[in-house]
Amino acid sequence: MKTSHFASGFLACALALACTTSAAETAQDYPSKTVSIVVPFPTGGSTDLLARRVADKLRAAWGKAVIVENKPGAGGAVGAEYVAKAAGDGYTLLMGVTGSNAIAQSLYPNLRYHVINDFKPVTMLVSAPLVLAVNPNVKANSVKEYIALSKNGPRPLSFGSAGNGTSMHLTGEMFKQATGARLEHIPYRGNGPKVTDLLGGQIDSSFGDLLVLQPHLESGKLRALAVTSAQRNPILPNVPTVAESGFPGFEALSWQGLFAPAATPDAIVQKINLAVSAAVKAPDVQSFFAERGFVMEGNGSAAFTQFVKQETGKWKDIVEKSGARAD
């Protein structure tokens, strides 16, 4: 029996060593073929732009083809599911976002992937706040005045979003829960019609993307009351945060990061992380996104993993308390 146990233990150690050596060799050879970055949205959006910038840098660094594949649908869930079920070899990656890799877990009861268990986070790339913007007809110049108007006016103030269950919708619900504001959610099919109605005064306000709203804020057609990040955004240095407007701890970010399938070896994830971190530190990438209000991150796998877990729990609480449902 002792000999048998010794033999079994020796075999187990040998197999573990072989697997470790094999993973190290695989990482050393990576990449040896085309790497695909899946964007779970159509071409032309900020996620697509980021993926293509990163792909260009990785292509130059690795000397291998790095392509971007757009697989839109279900608020990012279609593309995320595709990557979750891909081989864990580092050749299929996901440019995931707040919706696809945090909110979706609690929003879609029949989601066919798990945002924590089915992915290995590589690194967070960029983040940006949403902006609480109002039509100039709304007689509020601060968060406190906006809340008071919602409570004391003849009707709730309306806020529009790009659809039920989007980060814009849920940030509004989070704001209601934190402040007690009396708000009515008006969902739209995308940012275009929402912004049109906000400019026209059909809705009072919106928690919107800085990139989308910035031209209208600059022209004076809309007024910014607050940003939802913990710190002020360099693009809107004179606009306070919700937190500093009287609600400490309030933070809602629109973020984007790179994910690999869960079975991807740690050594390959680390190799991708190092290359991507260098890519986002490139001056041209930094300036391109900074000019659009994004904060460059590149925080690494361990920190990003913890962040995603926190985000998933936070949005789960918001979804449950608000009773939000996807379109």
N, C-alpha and C positions, 0 to 999 in steps of 0.2 A: 504493500500500500504506500509506503514511504517513497519507493522508487517511482511509483505511478504519479504521486503528487509532484515529485521533483520534475518528472518528465513533462507533465502538464504545464507546470509553472514555467519551465524553460521554453516550451513551445509558445506559450502566451507572450513571453518577453520577446522571443524572436519575431513573432508576428507583429507586435507593436513596433519594434525597431524597424522592421521592413516597411511598415506603413508610413512611419515617420520619415524614413529615408526616401521612400517613393514620393511623398508629398513635397519634400525639399527639392528633389530632382525636378518634379513637375513645375514648381515655382521658379526654379532656375531657368527652365526652358520657356517659361511663359513670357509673352505670348508667341506662339508659333504659327498662328493662323488669324483670321479676321475676328476682331472683337466687335460685338454689336451692342450699342446702347439703345435701349428701348425707351421711347418717350410716349407716355400714355395719353397724349393729346395731339391734335392736328399740328401741322407745320405753322410756323410763324409766331407762336406765342413765346413767352419768356422762358418756359421750360425747354422748348425746342431750341431757342437761341443759345441757351446755356449749354445744352448737350452738344451742339455743333461746335461751339468754341472749345469745349473740353476735348471733343473728338479730334479736332485739328491739332491740339497740343500733344495728345497721346500718340497720334499718328507720327508726328515729328520725333517724339522721344523714343518710341519703340521701333520705328521703321517698319511697321505692319499696318495693314488696313484696319481702320476703326470707323465703323459706319453707324449712322443713326437711323433707327426704324421707328416710324410713327404708328402706334396701335391705339387709336382713341376709342373711347366708349365708357359709359357708366361712371363718369367722373374720375377716370383714371384706373378703374378697377380691371378693365379688359387687359390693358398692357401689363398691369401689376401681376395679374393671374398668369399671364403668359410667362413672365420671368420666374415667378414662384415655382412653376412646373418645369422649368428648363434644367438642363444638366448643370450640376454644381462644379463647373470647371473654369469659371472666370471669363468665358467667352460670350455670355449673355448677361448684360447688366441692366438695371432699371434706374432711370432718372425719376425717382419717386418724389412725391410732394405731400403736404399736410393732409390732403384729402385721401389720396390713394394709400398712404402708409401710416395713418393714424386715425382719422375720422371714420374711414370706411368700416373698421372693425365693429363699431357699435351702430353704425347707420344702416348697414345692409345685413339683415338677419340671415340671408342665404349666401353670404360672401363665400366664394370658393377658394379662398386662401386666407392665411392668418398673418396679420401684419407683423407679428413678433416671431412666431415659430417658423415661418417659411422664408425668412430673409436673413441675410447677414449684412448689417449696415456697414458700408465702407467709409464714408465720410459725409458730413453735412457740407454743402457747397455755398449756398447763399440763403439769406433770410431778408424779409422786408415786412414792415408793418402794413396793416390796413389803415385807411384814413377815414375818420368820421367827417364826412362832408355834407353840407346842407345847401339847399337852394337859397339864394340871397333873400327870398321872401320870408324865410323863417327868421323870426325875431330873436335870434340867439347868437351870441358871440363867444360863448364858452360852453364847456361841458355842463357846468352847473346851471346855466341859463337854459340850455337845451333840456335838461332833466326837469327843471321847474316848469317849462312850457309844456312838456309832455304830461305833467301831472295836473296842471292848473288850467290848461286850455280846454276848449269845448270838445275835443276829440283826441285820441292818441296820435302822436306823431308817427308817420309812416317811414319805414326804411326798406329800401329795395335791395335785392341780391340777385346774383346770376343764377339762382335756382335753389330749391329746397335742399338742405343738407350741405350746401357749399360752405366753405370757411367764412364767407361773407355773412351768410345767414346765421351760422352758429356763433360768430363773433357778436352779432347783434343780440342773440339770445344770452350770451355770456354777459354782455353789457347790461341787459335788463335784470339779470339775476344779481349782478354786483351793485347796481345803482337804484333799483326799484323804479326805473323809468317806465312810463306807459307808452309802449311802442307797438305798432302793427306791422308785421312782416308782409312784404309784397314780393313774391318770387317772379323772376323773369326767365326767359330762355336765353341766357347769356348776358354778357356785359353790355353789348350794343344797345338793345332796347331799354335796358335799365338806365344807362347814362342819358339816353335821349329823353326819357320821362323825368329824370332828375333835373336836367337842364330846363325842361319845359314846365317844371313845377307840378307835374302830376303826382310826384312823390316828394316828400320833404327832405329825405336824407338817405345816406348809404354808407355802409362800411365797405369801402372800395379799394381796389388795387391802386397804389400810388402811381404806378406806371401809366395806368389808364386815365386817372383823374388829374394828373399833374398839369397838362395843358389848360384845362378848364379852371384850375385853381390859379394859375398864372394870369389868365385873362380876366379873372374876377367873375366869371360866370357861375362859379361855385365858391363856397367858403369852407376852409378846413377848420374844424374845432379841436381835433386831437388826433394823435397817432396812437396805435395800439401796442407798440413796442415798449420795452422797459426804459429805453433811452430815446431821446429825440433823434429824428432822422436828419442827416446832413443836408438833404434836399429841401427840408422844411424846418430850418433851425429855429424859427420863431413860433412854431406850432407845438404846444405842450403835449405830453403824453397823457393818456387817461389816468395813469397811476399818479402823476403829479397834480392832476386836477381834482384830487381828493379821494382816490380809490387805490391805495397802495397795493402792490402785488398784481395789479391787472396787467396781463400780457397776452397778446394773441398775435402769432406770427404766421406769415405765409412763407414756408421754407421749402427748399429743394435739396435733395441729396442723392447720393449714389448707393444702390443696393445690389447685392449679389444673391443668388439662391442660397438657401441655408447650408447646403452640403459643400459649398466652396471651401477648400482648405484655407486655414488662417494665413499660411505663408503667401498664398496668391492674393488674398484680400489685402495683406500688408503691402505687397508689391504694387497693387493697383492704387492703394491709398497714397503711397509715396509719390507716384507719378501724377495722380490727380491733384494732390496738395501743391506740387510744384506748378502744375498748370494754372491753378486758380491764383497763384501768387505772381504770375506773369503780369507785367505792368499794363499791357494792352487789355488783358481780361479784367484786371482790377478797375481800370478807368472806365471801360465800357459799361460795367454793371453799376459802379459807384455813381456814374452820371444818371442812372435810372433809378436811384434810390435803394439799391440792394446793398446789403452788408455781406462782404465775403467772409466765409467761415473757415472751411478746411480743418475741422476739429478732430479728425481721426476716428477710428472704428469704435473704440471703447466709449469715448464721450458721446458719440452719435447714438450708439446703442442705448445708453442710459437716457438720452434726450428723447428718443422715439418712445421708450416705455413711459416716460412721464407725460408726453404729449397724448399718447393713446389713452391713458387713464384720465387725463384732464378732459378730453373731448367726450369720452364715454359719460362722464358725469354731466356735462352740458347737454348731451343728446337725451339722456334719461330724464333730466329735470325739465327740459323743454318739451319733450314728446316729439321732437323733430323727426321727420320722415323724408326719405329721398324722393325725388320726382319719379 
